[in-house]
Amino acid sequence: MMQQLEVHKNQARAVMMYRIVNRLITIPASLYLTPNTQNTRGHGCKFRVPAGCVDAFNYSFFPTTIQIWNQLPAAAVMSPSIEAFKSRLMGITATQTSI
């Protein structure tokens, strides 16, 4: 039960990140997201995880969600619509428990 809750929470975070990255909501991504240009494995839409000294920041939305986002496959990240993203995300979480 607890693992299902964690998976659901991570899916919700990934969906919100998709909305932010694709400007489907009015959160200015450029203020919070810095493209990662060093690691090109996986998809080309990875972001740097911001460093913080306080656990309250390290476990907040952007640091934890960027880690989830960076682990997603390119097929999910490059989805043409939110519905396609959600569908691909469900397919990923059906086969993996880390997302």
HELIX and SHEET records of a PDB file:
HELIX    1   1 MET A    2  VAL A   21  1                                  20    
HELIX    2   2 ALA A   29  TYR A   32  1                                   4    
HELIX    3   3 ASP A   55  ASN A   58  1                                   4    
HELIX    4   4 PHE A   61  GLN A   71  1                                  11    
HELIX    5   5 ALA A   74  VAL A   77  1                                   4    
HELIX    6   6 ILE A   82  THR A   95  1                                  14    
END                                                                             
